[in-house]
Amino acid sequence: MRDRPRRRALVTGSTSGIGLAIARRLAQDGVHVVAHGLGSAQENAAALRDIGEAAGGGAAEFVEADLRDRHAIARLMQDLNDGGGLDILVNNAGMQRVAAIDRFVPEDWDDMLAVNLSAAFHTIRLALPGMRARGWGRIVNIASVSGLVAAAGKAPYAATKHGLVGLTKAVALETAREPVTCNAVCPGWVLTPLVERQIQSLASGEGLSRDAAAARLLGAKQPSQAFVRAEDVAAVVSFLCSDAAGEVRGAAWNIDGGYVAA
């Protein structure tokens, strides 16, 4: 019996935080990971080392592309398709700005729409033909609880993440009779390095302990009063990319400590 070829995955925004955790988990699963980011050379190199270590010393690729530019996305996807194509696509890259809608900077809206939603549209449409040709594919979009509920001050973020969930469902229906699935993961507050810096800043500014600052940040939104770990999000993605998840289609899988249930 011939061994199954090693699967290849692109994880956008994978040099830190949730994206890096996903890239590491897929590498542990034996997937060849193509990492993506626009960080410093040091950050990118560190991420590649982490992913390589997770793969047991195996190699990983790294690509750069400004996801606000659809032409840059097209070049990236053409290079990946020419280099063997993709079996797994994880649209993780995202950005957030917080302000009341009447004070929101229009240029920030354009950037958020491009990175959070349009980029996923372009990567999916360009990856899907190859997945169909190979007879297998997994598409996972990292949305947010903000794709399921809204909050004041986050109108653009909620709009783009709701749109990402809608895109996920539509693609799932278009591929419903094929061995290609499309699902979304909707995390609540996740303990990433960025969030840890927010906790430390709040603790310092308000004279709070680290735990008290974390509880303040979680507020009433996350009933468990516990942060989701990036590794937990990665574990859900790992399952959705497995053969066992072949009939999980169009899901918006919230992992949020009860955020949406409250």
FENQUI-V252687 format. One record per pair of residues at least 24 apart in sequence whose C-alpha atoms are under 10 Angstrom apart, sorted by the first residue. I is the first residue (numbers start at 1). J is the second residue. D is the distance in Angstrom with one decimal. If there is no record, write none. Layout:
[[I,J,D] [I,J,D]]
This chain:
[[5,31,9.8] [6,30,7.1] [6,31,6.2] [6,32,6.8] [6,87,9.3] [7,31,5.1] [7,32,6.1] [7,33,8.6] [7,85,9.6] [7,86,7.6] [7,87,5.8] [7,88,7.4] [7,136,9.9] [7,137,9.5] [8,32,4.6] [8,33,5.9] [8,34,7.3] [8,60,9.9] [8,80,9.8] [8,84,8.4] [8,85,7.5] [8,86,5.3] [8,87,5.4] [8,88,6.2] [8,89,8.7] [9,33,5.0] [9,34,5.8] [9,35,8.4] [9,61,9.9] [9,80,10.0] [9,85,8.9] [9,86,5.7] [9,87,6.0] [9,88,4.4] [9,89,5.6] [9,90,7.4] [9,137,9.8] [9,138,9.1] [9,139,9.6] [9,241,9.8] [10,34,4.7] [10,35,6.2] [10,36,7.5] [10,61,9.2] [10,62,9.3] [10,63,9.2] [10,77,9.6] [10,80,8.8] [10,85,9.6] [10,86,7.0] [10,87,8.6] [10,88,6.5] [10,89,5.1] [10,90,6.1] [10,91,8.1] [10,92,9.7] [10,123,9.7] [10,127,9.9] [10,139,9.9] [11,35,5.6] [11,36,6.3] [11,37,9.2] [11,62,9.9] [11,88,8.4] [11,89,6.3] [11,90,4.7] [11,91,6.2] [11,92,6.5] [11,93,8.2] [11,140,9.4] [11,141,9.9] [12,36,4.9] [12,37,6.7] [12,38,10.0] [12,63,9.1] [12,64,9.4] [12,65,9.3] [12,67,9.1] [12,89,8.4] [12,90,6.5] [12,91,5.5] [12,92,5.2] [12,93,5.1] [12,94,8.9] [12,119,9.7] [12,120,9.5] [12,123,9.8] [12,142,10.0] [13,37,4.9] [13,38,7.9] [13,39,9.3] [13,64,9.6] [13,67,9.6] [13,90,9.3] [13,91,7.9] [13,92,5.7] [13,93,4.2] [13,94,7.4] [14,38,9.6] [14,39,9.9] [14,44,9.0] [14,47,7.7] [14,48,9.5] [14,51,9.7] [14,62,9.5] [14,90,9.6] [14,91,9.6] [14,92,7.4] [14,93,7.5] [15,39,7.4] [15,40,9.7] [15,43,6.8] [15,44,5.9] [15,45,8.8] [15,46,8.0] [15,47,5.1] [15,48,7.8] [15,50,9.4] [15,51,9.4] [15,62,9.4] [15,93,9.9] [16,43,8.2] [16,44,8.9] [16,46,9.4] [16,47,7.1] [16,192,8.3] [16,193,8.1] [16,194,9.3] [17,190,8.9] [17,191,8.4] [17,192,5.1] [17,193,6.5] [17,194,7.8] [17,195,9.5] [17,229,9.7] [17,230,6.7] [17,231,9.4] [18,92,7.8] [18,93,9.3] [18,142,9.2] [18,187,9.8] [18,190,8.1] [18,191,9.0] [18,192,7.0] [18,193,9.7] [18,229,8.5] [18,230,5.0] [18,231,7.5] [18,232,9.3] [18,233,7.2] [18,234,7.2] [19,90,8.7] [19,91,8.9] [19,92,6.0] [19,93,7.4] [19,94,10.0] [19,142,9.1] [19,230,8.3] [19,231,9.8] [19,233,9.4] [19,234,8.2] [20,47,6.9] [20,48,9.2] [20,50,8.3] [20,51,7.7] [20,92,9.7] [20,230,8.6] [20,231,9.3] [20,234,8.9] [21,47,9.9] [21,50,9.4] [21,51,8.8] [21,54,9.9] [21,192,9.8] [21,229,9.4] [21,230,5.9] [21,231,5.6] [21,232,8.8] [21,233,8.1] [21,234,5.8] [21,235,9.0] [22,51,9.5] [22,90,8.6] [22,92,9.0] [22,230,7.9] [22,231,7.3] [22,232,9.3] [22,233,7.4] [22,234,4.4] [22,235,7.7] [22,236,9.2] [22,237,7.0] [22,238,7.7] [23,47,9.2] [23,48,9.5] [23,50,9.1] [23,51,6.4] [23,52,9.7] [23,54,8.8] [23,55,9.7] [23,60,9.5] [23,90,9.2] [23,234,8.0] [23,237,9.9] [23,238,9.7] [24,48,9.4] [24,50,7.0] [24,51,4.9] [24,52,8.0] [24,53,8.3] [24,54,5.4] [24,55,7.4] [24,231,9.0] [24,234,8.3] [25,51,8.4] [25,54,7.2] [25,55,8.6] [25,231,7.8] [25,232,10.0] [25,233,9.9] [25,234,6.2] [25,235,7.1] [25,237,8.7] [25,238,6.9] [26,51,8.9] [26,54,8.6] [26,55,8.4] [26,88,9.7] [26,234,8.1] [26,235,9.0] [26,237,8.5] [26,238,6.3] [26,239,9.9] [26,241,8.7] [27,51,6.4] [27,52,7.5] [27,53,8.7] [27,54,5.8] [27,55,4.7] [27,56,8.4] [27,57,10.0] [27,58,8.5] [27,59,9.4] [27,60,8.4] [27,238,10.0] [28,52,9.2] [28,53,8.8] [28,54,5.3] [28,55,5.0] [28,56,7.5] [28,58,9.9] [28,238,9.7] [29,54,9.0] [29,55,7.8] [29,238,7.7] [29,241,9.9] [29,242,9.4] [30,54,9.3] [30,55,6.6] [30,56,9.1] [30,58,9.3] [31,55,8.1] [31,60,9.5] [31,87,9.4] [31,88,8.9] [32,58,8.5] [32,59,7.7] [32,60,6.4] [32,61,8.1] [32,86,9.8] [32,87,9.8] [32,88,9.8] [33,58,9.9] [33,59,8.3] [33,60,5.4] [33,61,6.4] [33,62,8.4] [33,86,9.8] [33,88,9.2] [34,59,9.7] [34,60,6.0] [34,61,4.6] [34,62,5.5] [34,63,7.0] [34,80,9.0] [34,86,9.3] [34,89,9.7] [35,60,7.3] [35,61,6.0] [35,62,4.7] [35,63,6.2] [35,64,8.6] [36,61,8.5] [36,62,5.7] [36,63,5.0] [36,64,5.7] [36,65,7.5] [36,66,9.9] [36,92,9.8] [36,93,8.8] [37,62,8.0] [37,63,7.0] [37,64,5.7] [37,65,7.3] [37,66,8.5] [37,67,9.5] [37,93,8.3] [38,63,8.9] [38,64,6.1] [38,65,7.3] [38,66,7.4] [38,67,9.6] [39,64,9.1] [66,114,9.9] [66,115,8.7] [66,119,9.5] [67,93,8.4] [67,94,9.4] [67,111,9.1] [67,114,6.9] [67,115,5.5] [67,116,8.9] [67,117,9.9] [67,118,8.5] [67,119,5.7] [67,120,9.1] [67,122,9.5] [67,123,9.6] [68,110,8.6] [68,111,6.3] [68,112,8.4] [68,113,8.5] [68,114,5.0] [68,115,5.5] [68,116,9.2] [68,117,10.0] [68,118,8.1] [68,119,7.1] [69,111,9.6] [69,114,7.7] [69,115,8.8] [69,118,9.5] [69,119,8.3] [70,114,8.5] [70,115,9.9] [70,118,8.2] [70,119,7.1] [70,121,9.8] [70,122,7.1] [70,123,9.3] [71,122,9.6] [73,119,7.4] [73,120,9.8] [73,122,7.1] [73,123,7.0] [73,126,9.2] [74,119,10.0] [74,122,7.5] [74,123,7.9] [74,126,7.6] [76,123,9.1] [76,126,9.9] [77,122,9.0] [77,123,6.9] [77,124,9.7] [77,125,9.9] [77,126,6.5] [77,127,7.2] [78,126,8.0] [78,127,9.1] [80,127,9.0] [81,126,8.6] [81,127,7.6] [81,129,9.7] [81,130,7.4] [84,130,9.1] [85,126,10.0] [85,127,7.5] [85,128,9.8] [85,129,9.6] [85,130,6.3] [85,131,7.9] [85,134,9.2] [86,126,10.0] [86,127,6.6] [86,128,8.7] [86,129,10.0] [86,130,7.1] [86,131,6.8] [86,134,9.5] [86,136,9.8] [86,137,7.9] [86,138,9.2] [86,139,10.0] [87,127,8.4] [87,128,9.1] [87,130,8.1] [87,131,6.0] [87,132,9.6] [87,134,8.2] [87,135,9.3] [87,136,6.7] [87,137,4.9] [87,138,6.4] [87,139,8.5] [87,180,9.2] [87,241,9.3] [88,127,8.8] [88,128,9.9] [88,131,8.4] [88,136,8.9] [88,137,5.8] [88,138,4.8] [88,139,5.9] [88,140,8.0] [88,180,9.5] [88,181,9.8] [88,241,7.1] [88,242,10.0] [89,120,9.4] [89,123,8.0] [89,124,7.6] [89,127,7.6] [89,128,9.3] [89,131,9.9] [89,137,8.1] [89,138,6.3] [89,139,4.8] [89,140,6.3] [89,141,8.2] [89,182,9.4] [89,241,9.2] [90,120,8.9] [90,123,9.4] [90,124,9.5] [90,138,8.3] [90,139,5.9] [90,140,4.8] [90,141,5.8] [90,142,7.3] [90,182,9.8] [90,183,9.8] [90,184,9.5] [90,237,8.4] [90,241,9.4] [91,115,9.7] [91,116,8.7] [91,117,9.3] [91,119,8.1] [91,120,5.9] [91,121,9.5] [91,123,8.0] [91,124,8.8] [91,139,7.9] [91,140,6.3] [91,141,4.8] [91,142,6.0] [91,143,8.8] [91,164,9.8] [91,184,9.3] [92,116,8.5] [92,120,8.8] [92,140,8.3] [92,141,6.3] [92,142,5.0] [92,143,7.8] [92,185,9.7] [93,117,9.7] [93,119,8.8] [93,120,9.0] [93,141,9.3] [93,142,8.0] [93,143,9.7] [94,119,9.4] [94,142,8.6] [94,143,8.7] [94,157,9.5] [94,160,9.7] [94,161,9.5] [95,157,8.1] [96,154,8.3] [96,156,8.4] [96,157,6.1] [96,158,9.7] [96,160,9.9] [97,153,8.8] [97,154,7.5] [97,155,9.6] [97,156,8.1] [97,157,7.4] [98,152,8.9] [98,153,5.4] [98,154,5.5] [98,155,8.3] [98,156,8.4] [98,157,8.1] [99,152,8.4] [99,153,4.7] [99,154,6.6] [99,155,8.3] [99,156,9.1] [100,152,7.1] [100,153,4.5] [100,154,7.3] [100,155,7.6] [100,156,9.5] [101,152,8.9] [101,153,6.8] [101,154,8.0] [101,155,6.5] [101,156,7.8] [102,153,9.8] [103,153,9.5] [104,153,8.9] [104,154,9.6] [104,155,9.3] [104,156,8.6] [108,156,9.0] [109,155,9.7] [109,156,6.4] [109,157,8.6] [109,160,9.4] [110,156,9.5] [112,156,7.4] [112,157,7.2] [112,159,9.7] [112,160,7.3] [112,161,9.8] [113,156,7.8] [113,157,8.4] [113,159,8.5] [113,160,5.9] [113,161,9.2] [113,163,9.4] [114,160,9.0] [115,160,9.1] [116,141,9.8] [116,142,9.3] [116,143,8.4] [116,156,10.0] [116,157,8.2] [116,159,9.7] [116,160,6.0] [116,161,6.9] [116,163,8.9] [116,164,7.5] [117,141,9.7] [117,143,9.4] [117,159,9.3] [117,160,5.7] [117,161,7.2] [117,162,9.2] [117,163,6.7] [117,164,5.7] [117,165,9.5] [117,167,8.5] [118,160,8.9] [118,163,9.5] [118,164,8.8] [118,167,9.9] [120,164,7.8] [120,167,8.6] [120,168,9.4] [121,164,8.6] [121,167,7.6] [121,168,9.4] [121,171,9.6] [124,167,9.8] [124,168,9.8] [124,171,8.6] [124,182,9.5] [125,171,9.4] [128,171,9.8] [128,175,9.4] [128,180,8.4] [131,178,9.9] [131,179,8.7] [131,180,7.1] [132,175,9.1] [132,178,7.7] [132,179,7.8] [132,180,7.2] [134,179,9.6] [134,180,9.9] [135,178,7.8] [135,179,6.1] [135,180,7.5] [136,178,8.0] [136,179,5.0] [136,180,5.4] [136,181,8.5] [136,243,9.5] [136,246,9.7] [137,178,9.1] [137,179,6.5] [137,180,4.4] [137,181,6.4] [137,182,8.6] [137,241,8.2] [137,242,9.8] [137,243,9.8] [137,246,9.6] [138,179,8.6] [138,180,5.7] [138,181,5.1] [138,182,6.2] [138,183,8.3] [138,237,9.8] [138,240,7.5] [138,241,5.5] [138,242,8.2] [138,243,9.4] [138,245,9.4] [138,246,8.8] [139,168,8.6] [139,171,9.3] [139,172,9.2] [139,180,7.7] [139,181,6.1] [139,182,4.6] [139,183,6.4] [139,184,8.4] [139,237,9.6] [139,240,8.6] [139,241,7.7] [139,249,10.0] [140,168,8.2] [140,181,8.3] [140,182,5.8] [140,183,5.0] [140,184,5.4] [140,185,7.3] [140,237,7.0] [140,238,9.8] [140,240,7.4] [140,241,7.8] [140,250,9.7] [140,251,9.8] [140,252,9.9] [141,165,7.9] [141,167,9.2] [141,168,7.1] [141,182,7.8] [141,183,6.3] [141,184,4.6] [141,185,6.4] [141,186,8.8] [141,237,9.2] [141,252,9.1] [142,183,8.8] [142,184,5.7] [142,185,5.0] [142,186,6.4] [142,187,7.9] [142,233,9.2] [142,237,8.9] [142,252,9.3] [142,253,9.6] [143,168,9.6] [143,183,9.8] [143,184,6.2] [143,185,5.7] [143,186,4.9] [143,187,7.2] [143,188,9.8] [143,252,8.2] [143,253,9.2] [143,254,9.1] [144,184,8.7] [144,185,6.9] [144,186,3.8] [144,187,4.9] [144,188,6.3] [144,189,9.0] [144,252,9.1] [144,253,9.3] [144,254,7.6] [144,255,8.9] [144,256,9.0] [145,185,8.7] [145,186,5.0] [145,187,5.7] [145,188,5.4] [145,189,8.8] [145,252,9.2] [145,253,9.3] [145,254,6.6] [145,255,8.3] [145,256,7.3] [145,259,7.6] [145,260,7.0] [146,186,7.7] [146,187,8.7] [146,188,8.1] [146,260,9.5] [147,184,9.6] [147,185,9.5] [147,186,7.0] [147,187,9.5] [147,252,8.6] [147,254,9.6] [148,186,7.9] [148,252,8.3] [148,254,8.6] [148,260,7.5] [149,259,9.3] [149,260,7.2] [161,186,9.0] [164,252,9.8] [165,250,8.4] [165,251,8.5] [165,252,6.6] [165,253,10.0] [166,250,8.9] [166,252,9.4] [167,250,9.2] [168,249,8.9] [168,250,5.9] [168,251,7.9] [168,252,8.2] [169,249,7.7] [169,250,4.4] [169,251,7.2] [169,252,8.4] [170,250,7.6] [171,249,9.2] [171,250,7.7] [172,248,9.2] [172,249,5.5] [172,250,4.9] [172,251,8.6] [173,249,7.8] [173,250,7.3] [175,249,8.8] [175,250,9.9] [176,247,8.7] [176,248,9.9] [176,249,7.3] [176,250,9.0] [177,247,10.0] [178,246,9.7] [179,243,9.5] [179,246,7.1] [179,247,9.0] [180,246,7.8] [180,247,9.5] [180,249,9.0] [181,240,8.5] [181,241,8.6] [181,245,8.4] [181,246,6.8] [181,247,7.7] [181,248,7.2] [181,249,5.7] [181,250,7.7] [181,251,9.8] [182,240,8.8] [182,241,9.5] [182,246,9.8] [182,248,8.2] [182,249,5.8] [182,250,5.8] [182,251,7.9] [182,252,9.9] [183,237,9.2] [183,240,7.5] [183,241,9.5] [183,248,7.4] [183,249,5.9] [183,250,4.8] [183,251,5.0] [183,252,6.3] [183,253,7.8] [184,237,8.9] [184,240,9.2] [184,249,9.2] [184,250,7.2] [184,251,5.9] [184,252,4.7] [184,253,6.1] [184,254,8.5] [185,233,7.7] [185,234,9.7] [185,236,7.8] [185,237,7.5] [185,240,9.4] [185,251,7.8] [185,252,5.6] [185,253,4.7] [185,254,5.9] [185,255,7.4] [186,233,8.8] [186,251,9.7] [186,252,6.3] [186,253,5.6] [186,254,4.3] [186,255,6.1] [186,256,7.6] [186,260,9.9] [187,227,9.9] [187,228,7.5] [187,229,9.6] [187,230,9.2] [187,232,9.6] [187,233,7.1] [187,252,9.9] [187,253,8.1] [187,254,5.6] [187,255,4.8] [187,256,5.3] [187,257,9.0] [187,259,9.2] [188,218,9.6] [188,221,8.7] [188,222,7.4] [188,227,7.9] [188,228,6.9] [188,229,10.0] [188,233,10.0] [188,254,7.5] [188,255,6.3] [188,256,4.1] [188,257,7.2] [188,258,8.7] [188,259,6.7] [188,260,8.7] [189,217,9.0] [189,218,7.2] [189,221,8.8] [189,222,7.4] [189,225,9.8] [189,226,8.5] [189,227,5.7] [189,228,6.1] [189,229,8.8] [189,230,9.8] [189,255,9.2] [189,256,6.8] [189,257,8.5] [189,259,8.9] [190,218,10.0] [190,226,9.0] [190,227,5.3] [190,228,4.5] [190,229,5.6] [190,230,6.2] [190,231,9.7] [190,232,9.3] [190,233,8.6] [190,255,9.4] [190,256,8.3] [190,257,10.0] [191,226,9.1] [191,227,5.6] [191,228,6.1] [191,229,5.6] [191,230,6.6] [191,231,9.7] [192,227,9.3] [192,228,9.1] [192,229,7.6] [192,230,6.7] [195,227,9.8] [218,259,9.9] [220,259,8.5] [220,262,8.9] [221,256,9.2] [221,257,8.9] [221,258,8.2] [221,259,5.5] [221,260,8.4] [221,261,9.9] [221,262,7.8] [222,256,6.7] [222,257,5.4] [222,258,5.9] [222,259,4.6] [222,260,8.4] [222,261,9.4] [222,262,8.2] [223,256,8.8] [223,257,6.1] [223,258,5.5] [223,259,6.2] [223,260,9.4] [223,261,8.8] [223,262,7.2] [224,256,8.5] [224,257,4.9] [224,258,6.4] [224,259,8.3] [225,257,7.3] [225,258,9.2] [225,259,9.7] [226,256,9.1] [226,257,6.8] [226,258,10.0] [227,256,8.0] [227,257,7.4] [228,255,7.3] [228,256,6.5] [228,257,7.1] [229,255,9.7] [229,256,10.0]]
